[in-house]
Amino acid sequence: MEKTQRPAAQEEIVFGSAESRVSTAISRDVKAGRLRRIAPKLYTTNLMDPPESIVRRNLYRILGRYYPGAVVSHRSALEGGLTRDGTLFLTYKYTKRVQLPGITLRLLEGKGPVEGDNPFMEGLHLASRPRALLENLQPARARGGTPKSWTRAEIEEYLDEIARVHGEEELNRLRDQARNIAPALHLKEEFKALDTLIGSILGTREARLASGAARARAAGAPYDAHRLELFMTLFAALRRAVLPVRPAPAQTPDGLRNLAFFEAYFSNYIEGTEFLVEEAADIVFRGKLFPQRPADAHDILGTYQIVSNSEEMNRVPASAEELIALLKARHATLLAGRPEKQPGRFKEKENRAGETVFVAPELVAGTLMKGFEPYQALDDPLARAMYMMFLVAEIHPFADGNGRIARVMLNAELVHGRRARIIIPTVYREDYLLALRALTRQGNTDPYIRMLDRAQEFTARIDFDDFDRALTQLREAEAFREPHEGRLRISSGAGL
């Protein structure tokens, strides 16, 4: 008995054939229910799964069979495959739209593989980045569905991202490669457009740019566009949130002094500068020196000098330039005891915490300036404080002291707004870090807002007018315990 000829008995996809013997065998298997047709000249042995699923997992095998030597091109090359609506763009021998189950193929007549194109699956090629950029600068005349080309703003943002990650020299390299292949692709006009675009982004030419990130780089203030999206996510959440109002309690001079002491103590302790409370009090109130740990002692003293100064803590930035000046001045005071950490100067090397890589040094100033814009639109002092702390913590503008300076900026907003300050005690450190991590990595704002809300409630309930009484209340709240030893307990103390 004659059997259908196909590569293997278990192959999921069976291709139609012009050979009559094979075609007859396929027809017989279809009638017998052993095969089913899912597209013209395309069959499957899988009688259960949806055709869309079958085509997707066998897509490049299908394309390699029907369109040998085709190049995955245009926006598909930059996006790495299918668009969101299931469209794939291929450069081939002719132009045609082909519909497969769940997928639209857009065949575009053009040149086959050229220098730099990468061998892909099943005999296909993937357009190189220079080629794909040239193709995406072709006019797009899509009538419905996804256009073959990115918008000009999308291309600019992509180029800015390349410069951010790989350096501006990479844009020059891309331009040189595009110049070499443009004649073979008949894309000389598109190269002129790319040349102008890259020149404008690098500031060597003048042209109108559509992307904010590209305009900022051209103006000499490039910023981290991904971080700005994160800041906008927090901004939107803070605009929606109905936050509690906890007025700053009326305090005696001693009360303000004690509050500032514990703020400085805990802010340093959770960063690893660990002293006993009594030792820290000796440093701050009695000027005692610790010859074995002079830099650590100055960290606490430097923080205290800032947060105990009512005039300084009442200052908030009215412009992006003031924000940068405030940060540098406060950082210079904070880390005056560590000259090797370049106090008052932005970082020169990339820094990270675990898997989180913070904003690149060359993008710090621009990202602070751009991130300042949504801050201006927040009215509530607690919302402004929450935003400001995350802005500084996420950018990490300095080589060291970023967490401490971020918390200084947080409380300056609260002091200026006549609201209760926020202290992050030792026992609350993991809650604090996990909330920051959830916002940084997942864009989840709720844990961050809840964490700072709870920390403010805790701080507002402590009576700081008497040092010993405050110390007792903090101990009862388990504030000095390590996170694995206890949990923050909020009493109904006199603060509220």
Protein Blocks (a to p, Z undefined) as FASTA:
>chain_A
ZZdddfbfklmbdcddfblklmmmmmmmmmnopaccfbehiacfblkbcfklmmmmmmmm
mmmmmmghiacehjllmnopaafkopacdddfbdcddddehiacdddddddddehiacde
ehiacddfklmmmmmmpccfbeehjdfbdcfklmmmmmmmmmmmnojklmmmmmmmmmmm
mmmnopmkmmmmmmmmmmmmnopaccddfbfklmmmmnopacdfklmmmmmmmmmmmmmp
ccdddddddddfklmmmmmmmmmmmmmmmnopacdfklmmmmmmnopacfklmmlmmmmm
mmmmmmmmmklmmpccfbfklmmmmmmmmmmmmmmmmmknoghiacfbdcdehjbccddf
klmmmmmmmmmmmmmmpmblklmmmmmmmmmmmnopafghklmmmmmmmmmmmmmnopac
ddddfklmmmmmmmmmmmmmnopaklmmmmmmmmmmmmmmpcfkbmklmmmmmmmnommp
cfklmccdddfbfkZZ
